[in-house]
Amino acid sequence: MRTEPTPRAVLAARKQFFLQGRAEGPLVASALSEPILRSWQRCAARGLDSAALPRLEPLTSRELREVSERHERLRRLCRPEIESLYADAMQTGCVVILTDDEGLILDALGHADFAARAAQVALRPGVFWGESSTGTNAVGTALVEGLPIAVHGGEHYYDPHGILSCSAAPIIDPYGRTVGALDLSGPAAVDHRHALGLVRLAVEQIEHRFFDEDFGGRRVLRFQADRALLGTAREGVLVFEDDRLVAASRTGLDLVGAGWSALGVLRAGELFEGLPRADSAAHVLRGPDGRELYCRLDPPAGPSGSTAGLRLPPPPRHEERPREEGPLLRPADRDMVARAVRMVEADVPVLIIGETGTGKEMVAHDIHRRTGRAGGPFVAVNCAAIPETLIEAELFGYEDGAFTGARRHGRKGLLREAEGGVLFLDEIGDMPLPLQSRLLRVLQEREVAPLGGGKPVKVDFALVCATHRDLRTLAEAGGFRSDLYFRVAHYTLELSPLRAFDDRAATIAHLWRRLVPDERLSLAPDCLDRLATYGWPGNFRQLAGTLRALAALADPFRPVGPDMLPPEIRGADTRATDWRTLASSSASLHSRAAPPESLDTLTVEAMRRMLDACGGNVSQAARRLGINRSTLYRRLLNA
Ligand SMILES: Nc1ncnc2c1ncn2[C@@H]1O[C@H](COP(=O)(O)OP(=O)(O)OP(=O)(O)O)[C@@H](O)[C@H]1O
């Protein structure tokens, strides 16, 4: 076991690292633990000057209030542990600190004497203690490393922080997301040997408390090898949706030998022989390693559960393994979408921009699914598709008899239908100007007044807008209200066109598997190459359409070759056998056809004529011929 380095050894390591620039020096290696050394190296690589004062930009009290409100749920969950650590902090002259996932201090509670000294180094609410700005410190480094960590005196990167001794642990939610950190900090001169243990225990309790919340009918399995630990924070917890593992505690994953990447992937049957009945009795299960585990399956919480009103998000998507129905994204776009989810959680409007078919609506759906508003509606309005005369009534609703043609009992309007969920305004750039003013008022006042003089009604929805137009330029040219622009474009997420994907072939292969589950059908490598080099002006929409058409043409165990691609994708190759060519170049097919007297030829001829008559629309032609589409494709191709 590594012994604690003496302050003198740490000082020598500092000299070697900072003054002599010897990051690998022997004194450095012997005095510092690996996480601390890694952190110093990260900070040095970032150009932080250890002798300077860290640059701090505390939030204003208003900003801090807003952030605190946003983290109300976390703060509430942590309160009992903060209070019990506070009792300890009062005795040992420490402060207890809760931060968000970026190291922003939300709460600091503790001994007044030390709190005053801590404030000198800005260890107070509203200040970021993330490692990238504040250097090596327990909170920031624990968040980066994903581990509980203690940072004593001179192990801090910045010299002025040498007066501190801090112990922190990241808080991880049931979906494997780091949501904050808990820290106990005190003067460096005092021995805080037990601080890290106390913080770890407190975080274990907090993480266990996440499972008191309503998992919306999912099955919650609690288990432990030691029966006495069942029902305590030391029990493991796994949550299953149908049979699939969707959430877990760290202990739960450790007990079955899995990691966070198992979420959304592992099935109950791969871990246990079967789950017990949902009741309060303890049952015995055999774990994956054959060990006996005592367990209990919680009965699903009803709508009137004690935690009703709390919105627990659905399982997040595990980014390295895109969920089958989610959008395929470039890594940078994935990060932007993850940030957009947090914006929507904080009721900040999100604007999605991107070329047609890049998945703006799909991403909006995905954002909705990943927020606490997933249980509420997703209401999509295409501002370009609704006639200008109707859009106002559609959006804002109307009272009984508000205008000629209005429904008898009035209409609620789409804004109110989005209550509790997400309103998606697609093609917002096409919204008529007068309506923009009304929408702006709704967003400012958070209430809707229906047409016909109805009483204003409070509304609660998160707003996601999309456009393929350059909204800023449109606003500058007067085609879009600038004040509305600034309201809806607080956070802008730009989706990449398909041609900008570095791994186009892999992306296309992935989409193929998703759209074509029949494993017997496949794309030949040279076909995939052609698909990957094409420019895809219609982006994913065009690609998905093309892949579906190729699947209809494909035969089991005969990979689809490039000859089946439409000419513009196939490039110079003119040996066309795809559906469009089938409809238009009957001459070339004629030359390959069998003698005219053959029944087969007549059939194919009839098919071809029908296809021509339907303007190349295969579905329509097949319907009118009374055969299915794949038969039509196949017969024409084999002719
Ligand atoms: N990123 C993606 N991953 C997988 N499929 C996608 C993606 N983006 C789009 N698609 C496919 O393309 C179709 C169109 O997507 P969507 O309507 O979300 O695009 P859009 O950008 O909103 O288009 P438009 O601007 O024309 O309205 C979807 O139904 C889906 O089949």
The ligand as a Gaussian input file, in Angstrom:
#p B3LYP/6-31G(d) Opt

LIG

0 1
 N      -28.737000      11.261000     -38.077000
 C      -29.561000      10.343000     -38.566000
 N      -29.393000       9.044000     -38.304000
 C      -30.205000       8.122000     -38.833000
 N      -31.248000       8.416000     -39.644000
 C      -31.464000       9.689000     -39.932000
 C      -30.650000      10.713000     -39.403000
 N      -31.116000      11.882000     -39.835000
 C      -32.166000      11.631000     -40.601000
 N      -32.389000      10.305000     -40.667000
 C      -33.412000       9.672000     -41.484000
 O      -33.894000      10.673000     -42.372000
 C      -35.287000      10.931000     -42.127000
 C      -35.502000      12.437000     -42.117000
 O      -34.990000      12.965000     -40.921000
 P      -35.518000      14.327000     -40.303000
 O      -36.925000      14.597000     -40.718000
 O      -35.225000      14.298000     -38.856000
 O      -34.559000      15.353000     -41.048000
 P      -34.655000      16.948000     -41.055000
 O      -33.251000      17.453000     -40.939000
 O      -35.632000      17.389000     -40.016000
 O      -35.180000      17.208000     -42.505000
 P      -35.940000      18.514000     -43.105000
 O      -35.053000      19.682000     -42.859000
 O      -36.041000      18.187000     -44.542000
 O      -37.240000      18.575000     -42.383000
 C      -35.611000      10.252000     -40.807000
 O      -36.858000       9.688000     -40.805000
 C      -34.579000       9.157000     -40.726000
 O      -35.057000       8.028000     -41.437000

